[in-house]
Amino acid sequence: MQALDNGDGGVIVTASAGAVPASSTVNLLNTTHGATTSVRAATDGGFGGTTLAGVAGDTIVVDINGSPARAALTVLSPLNTPCVQACNST
């Protein structure tokens, strides 16, 4: 899973296939600003393009199907993503 600042006051959260159980409900909470949203994962266990209010440095807490087990993501600036770093290092 990854959370990126979209540069417009929002955070885009994505996950690749297999990140969560198929068709599960993924709940997202920005603990810095209190913004919340939910998304249903695809049948492959991935999801993408989910946006909630926030900026780089915020913390997004993720739970699946309301489980007490949670993961925390730090929102990254688009300039700090591995692709951008690698592409700009040459």
C-alpha positions, 0 to 999 in steps of 0.5 A, a space after each residue: 500500500 502507498 499513500 501519496 500527496 496529490 498536490 491539491 490537498 488530497 491523498 491518493 491511497 493505492 494497493 496492488 493485487 493481493 494487498 488485502 482480501 478480495 472484495 473486502 472493505 478498506 477503511 482509511 483514516 487520516 489521523 492528522 486531519 480526521 478525514 475518513 473514507 472507505 473503498 471496496 477492494 477488487 476481486 484481486 485484492 488491490 484498490 486504487 485511486 482512493 482520495 481523502 483530505 491530507 498532505 505529505 507527512 500525514 499518517 493514514 491508518 488502514 483497517 480491513 473489514 473493521 478489524 482491530 488489526 491496523 496498518 499505518 502509512 505515512 503520506 509521501 510527497 510525489 517527489 519522494 517516490 522510488 520511481 521519481 528518485 531513481 529517474 532523477 538520479 541520472 
